[in-house]
């Protein structure tokens, strides 16, 4: 393993990226003969159980797991698609556009429902809700908001408690944050009223769910808006500090997706990994699942899931994106 890690770092240094990854780990068994390079937006601690289970079942395949933000993932993959075998991201729209632009390899051998894939090239494997997460201490003796409108009312009622203590994504930088924001805006005008209220309270802006949850746990912020529910649920040690709310007015649930690079050098191994992803979470196992499985839409058990379809790219149009970001900045950044 020592030699493999050295080789990986040499490759990354040559590419000029070694210092930029949020995390970089290698998973392998002694008999591994092939290595899959996976670029992902999912924190390693959440994804490691899946990788470890795959490697234990496929000891001939090693995994090099590289973590970065959703928007950065899209940029890197477009720049050098031959540097990665698989891309995994929570930003469904960016993944869909990568596939639509011809970056994904078509996999005929992967069995998956039609609604959870696109042209046998992009595959959804989790369903994860956007949540409002609150610090319990800030709401002691107060009603817990269950909708966005109730959150607006709670923030307006006690501005002295929440000023500088509300957090959400910086949608200019976060691909997932932009996806959630555009979907919320399409669903209801309540989103814009909430952004204006949060802006008036000097909201803090974040790159990712993990950082928001950290600040929520230590009391820096009292409310985190549109946090990934799976990240909050994974913080078992903080469950007595915060409460996770899945808003009942218009729930938003994304599907985490994976694609194989059209320029992969390991197409057979990559297809084995994708098939494992889409089936593993439904198999009986004693391995802890840190990511929620894909909901069964056909049996009506899913929440309101963002569909894997071309309309995902609507707000990626340059003019529409610029307009949306201008409105978002006017609402949220009130300097």
C-alpha positions as CSV (number, residue, x, y, z in Angstrom):
1,X,0.0,0.0,0.0
2,X,2.9,2.3,0.8
3,X,4.1,2.2,-2.9
4,X,0.5,2.8,-4.1
5,X,0.1,5.9,-1.9
6,X,3.4,7.3,-3.1
7,X,2.4,6.8,-6.8
8,X,-0.9,8.5,-6.2
9,X,0.7,11.5,-4.6
10,X,3.2,11.8,-7.5
11,X,0.4,11.7,-10.0
12,X,-1.6,14.4,-8.1
13,X,1.4,16.6,-7.6
14,X,2.1,16.4,-11.3
15,X,-1.4,17.5,-12.0
16,X,-1.1,20.4,-9.6
17,X,-4.0,19.2,-7.4
18,X,-2.4,17.5,-4.4
19,X,-2.9,20.4,-2.0
20,X,-6.5,21.0,-3.0
21,X,-8.4,17.9,-2.0
22,X,-10.6,18.1,1.0
23,X,-9.6,14.4,1.6
24,X,-7.7,11.7,-0.2
25,X,-7.6,8.0,0.8
26,X,-6.8,4.7,-0.7
27,X,-8.7,1.5,0.0
28,X,-7.3,-1.8,-1.1
29,X,-6.7,-5.5,-0.4
30,X,-3.2,-7.1,-0.9
31,X,-4.3,-8.8,-4.1
32,X,-5.6,-5.7,-5.9
33,X,-4.6,-5.5,-9.6
34,X,-6.7,-2.5,-10.7
35,X,-7.3,0.9,-9.1
36,X,-10.5,3.0,-9.6
37,X,-10.0,6.8,-9.1
38,X,-13.3,8.2,-7.7
39,X,-13.8,11.9,-7.4
40,X,-16.7,12.6,-5.0
41,X,-18.5,15.4,-3.1
42,X,-19.4,13.0,-0.3
43,X,-17.3,13.1,2.9
44,X,-15.1,10.1,3.3
45,X,-16.4,9.1,6.7
46,X,-19.9,8.8,5.2
47,X,-18.8,6.9,2.1
48,X,-16.0,4.7,3.6
49,X,-18.4,1.9,4.7
50,X,-19.6,1.5,1.1
51,X,-16.1,1.5,-0.3
52,X,-14.8,-1.0,2.3
53,X,-17.7,-3.3,1.6
54,X,-17.0,-3.2,-2.1
55,X,-13.3,-3.8,-1.7
56,X,-13.9,-6.7,0.6
57,X,-16.2,-8.3,-2.0
58,X,-13.9,-7.3,-4.9
59,X,-10.3,-7.7,-3.6
60,X,-8.9,-7.3,-7.0
61,X,-10.0,-3.7,-7.2
62,X,-8.5,-0.8,-5.1
63,X,-10.2,2.5,-4.7
64,X,-8.5,5.9,-4.6
65,X,-11.1,8.3,-3.2
66,X,-10.8,12.0,-3.7
67,X,-13.2,14.5,-2.1
68,X,-14.0,18.1,-3.2
69,X,-17.0,20.3,-3.4
70,X,-19.8,19.8,-6.0
71,X,-18.9,22.8,-8.2
72,X,-15.2,22.1,-8.1
73,X,-15.9,18.4,-8.9
74,X,-17.7,19.5,-12.1
75,X,-14.8,21.8,-13.1
76,X,-12.1,19.2,-12.5
77,X,-13.9,16.4,-14.2
78,X,-14.6,18.5,-17.3
79,X,-11.0,19.7,-17.4
80,X,-9.4,16.2,-17.2
81,X,-12.0,13.4,-17.6
82,X,-9.3,10.9,-18.2
83,X,-7.9,11.5,-14.7
84,X,-10.9,9.8,-13.1
85,X,-12.9,6.7,-13.5
86,X,-16.1,7.6,-11.6
87,X,-17.7,10.9,-10.5
88,X,-20.1,10.9,-7.5
89,X,-22.0,14.0,-6.6
90,X,-25.1,15.3,-4.8
91,X,-25.5,18.1,-7.4
92,X,-27.9,16.3,-9.7
93,X,-28.1,19.1,-12.2
94,X,-24.3,19.3,-12.7
95,X,-24.1,15.5,-13.0
96,X,-26.9,15.5,-15.5
97,X,-25.2,18.1,-17.6
98,X,-22.0,16.2,-17.6
99,X,-23.9,13.2,-18.9
100,X,-25.8,15.2,-21.5
101,X,-22.5,16.7,-22.7
102,X,-21.1,13.3,-23.4
103,X,-18.7,12.8,-20.5
104,X,-20.4,9.6,-19.2
105,X,-19.9,6.0,-20.4
106,X,-23.1,4.1,-21.2
107,X,-23.4,0.9,-19.2
108,X,-25.6,-1.7,-20.7
109,X,-25.1,-4.2,-17.9
110,X,-26.3,-2.2,-14.9
111,X,-29.8,-3.1,-13.7
112,X,-31.7,-0.1,-12.3
113,X,-35.2,1.4,-12.5
114,X,-35.8,3.8,-15.4
115,X,-36.7,6.7,-13.1
116,X,-33.4,6.4,-11.2
117,X,-31.1,6.6,-14.2
118,X,-30.6,8.6,-17.4
119,X,-29.7,6.9,-20.7
120,X,-27.9,4.1,-18.8
121,X,-25.1,6.6,-18.0
122,X,-26.1,8.4,-14.8
123,X,-27.3,6.4,-11.8
124,X,-29.0,7.5,-8.6
125,X,-28.3,5.5,-5.5
126,X,-29.5,7.5,-2.5
127,X,-32.5,9.8,-1.7
128,X,-31.5,12.5,0.8
129,X,-33.8,15.4,2.0
130,X,-32.8,19.0,2.5
131,X,-33.4,19.7,6.1
132,X,-33.7,22.7,8.5
133,X,-31.5,21.9,11.5
134,X,-31.8,23.9,14.6
135,X,-29.8,24.3,17.8
136,X,-32.3,23.2,20.6
137,X,-31.0,25.8,23.1
138,X,-32.0,28.7,20.8
139,X,-35.6,27.4,20.8
140,X,-35.9,26.5,24.4
141,X,-39.5,27.2,25.5
142,X,-40.4,28.2,21.9
143,X,-42.4,26.3,19.3
144,X,-40.3,24.3,16.8
145,X,-41.0,25.5,13.2
146,X,-42.2,22.8,10.9
147,X,-42.5,24.8,7.7
148,X,-40.6,27.6,6.0
149,X,-43.3,30.1,6.9
150,X,-43.1,29.1,10.6
151,X,-39.3,29.5,10.4
152,X,-39.8,33.0,9.0
153,X,-42.1,33.9,11.8
154,X,-39.7,32.5,14.4
155,X,-36.8,34.5,13.0
156,X,-38.8,37.7,12.8
157,X,-40.1,37.3,16.4
158,X,-36.7,37.2,18.0
159,X,-34.1,38.9,15.8
160,X,-31.8,39.5,18.8
161,X,-31.4,35.8,19.2
162,X,-30.8,35.0,15.5
163,X,-28.8,37.9,14.2
164,X,-25.5,36.5,12.8
165,X,-26.7,33.0,13.8
166,X,-28.5,31.7,10.7
167,X,-26.6,29.7,8.1
168,X,-27.2,28.4,4.6
169,X,-25.2,27.6,1.5
170,X,-23.3,30.2,-0.6
171,X,-25.1,29.2,-3.8
172,X,-22.4,31.1,-5.8
173,X,-19.9,28.5,-4.7
174,X,-21.9,25.3,-3.8
175,X,-23.4,23.3,-6.6
176,X,-25.7,21.4,-4.3
177,X,-26.7,24.7,-2.6
178,X,-27.6,26.2,-6.0
179,X,-29.6,23.1,-6.8
180,X,-31.6,23.2,-3.6
181,X,-32.2,27.0,-3.9
182,X,-33.4,26.9,-7.4
183,X,-35.8,24.0,-6.6
184,X,-37.1,25.8,-3.6
185,X,-37.7,29.0,-5.6
186,X,-39.6,27.0,-8.3
187,X,-41.8,25.5,-5.6
188,X,-42.9,28.6,-3.7
189,X,-42.4,32.3,-3.2
190,X,-41.9,31.6,0.5
191,X,-38.3,30.8,-0.4
192,X,-37.6,34.4,-1.4
193,X,-39.3,35.8,1.7
194,X,-37.1,33.5,3.8
195,X,-34.0,34.6,2.0
196,X,-34.8,38.3,2.7
197,X,-35.5,37.6,6.4
198,X,-32.2,35.7,6.7
199,X,-30.4,38.4,4.8
200,X,-31.7,41.0,7.3
201,X,-30.3,38.9,10.1
202,X,-26.8,38.9,8.5
203,X,-26.9,35.2,7.6
204,X,-23.6,33.2,7.4
205,X,-22.8,31.5,4.1
206,X,-21.2,28.1,3.9
207,X,-19.6,25.9,1.3
208,X,-21.1,22.6,2.6
209,X,-23.3,20.8,5.1
210,X,-20.5,19.6,7.3
211,X,-19.3,23.1,8.1
212,X,-22.8,24.3,8.9
213,X,-23.4,21.3,11.3
214,X,-20.1,22.0,13.0
215,X,-21.1,25.6,13.7
216,X,-24.6,24.5,14.7
217,X,-23.2,22.0,17.2
218,X,-20.8,24.5,18.8
219,X,-23.5,27.3,19.0
220,X,-22.0,29.6,16.4
221,X,-25.3,29.4,14.5
222,X,-28.8,28.5,15.8
223,X,-30.4,27.6,12.4
224,X,-29.0,25.9,9.3
225,X,-31.2,25.9,6.2
226,X,-31.1,23.2,3.5
227,X,-28.5,21.0,5.2
228,X,-28.3,17.5,3.9
229,X,-30.3,15.3,6.3
230,X,-27.9,12.4,6.0
231,X,-25.0,14.5,7.2
232,X,-27.0,15.7,10.2
233,X,-28.2,12.2,11.1
234,X,-24.6,10.9,10.9
235,X,-23.6,13.2,13.8
236,X,-25.0,11.0,16.5
237,X,-22.9,12.7,19.2
238,X,-24.7,16.0,18.5
239,X,-28.2,14.7,18.5
240,X,-28.9,16.1,21.9
241,X,-27.7,19.5,20.7
242,X,-29.7,20.0,17.5
243,X,-33.0,18.9,16.0
244,X,-33.6,17.9,12.3
245,X,-36.7,19.2,10.7
246,X,-38.0,18.0,7.3
247,X,-40.3,20.9,6.3
248,X,-43.8,19.8,5.7
249,X,-44.8,22.6,3.2
250,X,-42.7,21.5,0.2
251,X,-40.1,18.9,1.0
252,X,-37.1,18.8,-1.3
253,X,-35.1,15.5,-1.7
254,X,-32.2,15.1,-4.0
255,X,-30.8,11.8,-5.4
256,X,-27.0,11.3,-5.1
257,X,-25.7,10.1,-8.5
258,X,-22.7,8.4,-10.0
259,X,-21.3,8.2,-13.5
260,X,-18.4,6.4,-15.2
261,X,-16.0,8.6,-17.2
262,X,-16.2,7.9,-20.9
263,X,-12.4,8.0,-20.8
264,X,-11.9,5.5,-18.0
265,X,-9.2,3.0,-18.3
266,X,-11.0,0.5,-16.1
267,X,-14.6,0.2,-17.6
268,X,-15.2,-3.3,-16.3
269,X,-14.2,-2.5,-12.7
270,X,-16.1,0.8,-12.8
271,X,-19.3,-1.0,-13.9
272,X,-18.9,-3.4,-11.1
273,X,-18.7,-0.5,-8.7
274,X,-21.8,1.2,-10.1
275,X,-23.8,-2.0,-9.9
276,X,-22.6,-2.4,-6.3
277,X,-23.8,1.1,-5.5
278,X,-27.3,0.7,-6.9
279,X,-27.9,-2.7,-5.2
280,X,-25.8,-2.8,-2.0
281,X,-28.1,-0.6,0.2
282,X,-31.0,-2.9,-0.4
283,X,-29.2,-6.1,0.5
284,X,-29.3,-7.6,4.0
285,X,-26.0,-6.7,5.7
286,X,-24.5,-6.0,9.1
287,X,-22.4,-3.1,7.8
288,X,-23.6,0.3,9.1
289,X,-25.3,2.3,6.4
290,X,-24.3,5.9,6.7
291,X,-26.2,7.1,3.6
292,X,-29.9,6.5,3.1
293,X,-31.0,4.1,0.3
294,X,-32.9,5.1,-2.8
295,X,-36.6,5.4,-2.0
296,X,-39.0,3.1,-3.9
297,X,-41.0,5.5,-6.1
298,X,-43.0,2.7,-7.7
299,X,-44.5,1.8,-4.3
300,X,-45.1,5.4,-3.3
301,X,-42.7,5.5,-0.4
302,X,-40.6,8.4,-1.5
303,X,-40.7,12.1,-0.5
304,X,-40.9,14.8,-3.1
305,X,-37.8,13.8,-5.1
306,X,-36.1,16.1,-7.6
307,X,-36.6,14.2,-10.9
308,X,-33.6,12.9,-13.0
309,X,-34.7,14.6,-16.2
310,X,-33.6,17.4,-18.6
311,X,-35.4,20.2,-16.7
312,X,-32.6,19.9,-14.1
313,X,-30.5,21.9,-16.5
314,X,-32.9,24.9,-16.7
315,X,-31.1,27.0,-14.1
316,X,-27.7,26.1,-15.5
317,X,-28.3,28.3,-18.5
318,X,-25.9,31.2,-18.2
319,X,-28.6,33.9,-18.4
320,X,-31.0,32.2,-16.0
321,X,-28.1,31.5,-13.6
322,X,-27.0,35.1,-13.6
323,X,-30.5,36.3,-13.0
324,X,-31.1,33.9,-10.2
325,X,-27.8,34.8,-8.5
326,X,-28.5,38.5,-8.8
327,X,-31.9,38.0,-7.1
328,X,-30.3,35.8,-4.4
329,X,-27.6,38.3,-3.7
330,X,-30.2,41.2,-3.4
331,X,-32.2,39.1,-1.0
332,X,-29.5,37.6,1.2
333,X,-26.6,40.1,1.1
334,X,-28.0,43.3,2.3
335,X,-24.9,45.5,2.8
